[in-house]
Amino acid sequence: MKASFHLALPCKDIEKTRDFYVFVLGAKQGRNTDTWLDINLYGNQLTFTQAGNFNFDFKNYRLNGNLLPSFHFGIIVDGDTWGKLYSRLIEKDLEVTTEATFLENKTGEHISFFVKDPDGYSVEFKHFKNAEEVFSTED
């Protein structure tokens, strides 16, 4: 069974959040009002609720020498989608961080990059060399 996830997050400004996900990332807008917004991000539902200013204090961690945000969410996409989205963000002159290959030549090898949305959330986009290894526990 293929399942999609739902994630609800506060946002500072509905319009800036909508613009980023719809016009920058190319996601689809779903149901919405003046104070909340559903986004279809590759078949997964993100709900943003206007909350004004908020702050999540979080620490980073290191993986393969790369500094990564502990608090982030992401989506796993195919290689073609990953490449097109990466190019699109670079063309829009957005700050794309930590573009790297993780677990190189090991089970779970994947390429990844992060981009921040207008609310400061780090959004990760991953592509696994072998999709069968997404949840593998082998080394």
Secondary structure, 3 states (H helix, E strand, C coil): CCCCCEEEEEECCHHHHHHHHHHHCCCEEEEECCCEEEEEECCEEEEEEECCCCCCCCCEEEECCEEEECCEEEEECCHHHHHHHHHHHHHCCCCEEEEEEECCCCCCCEEEEEEECCCCCEEEEEEECCHHHCCCCCC
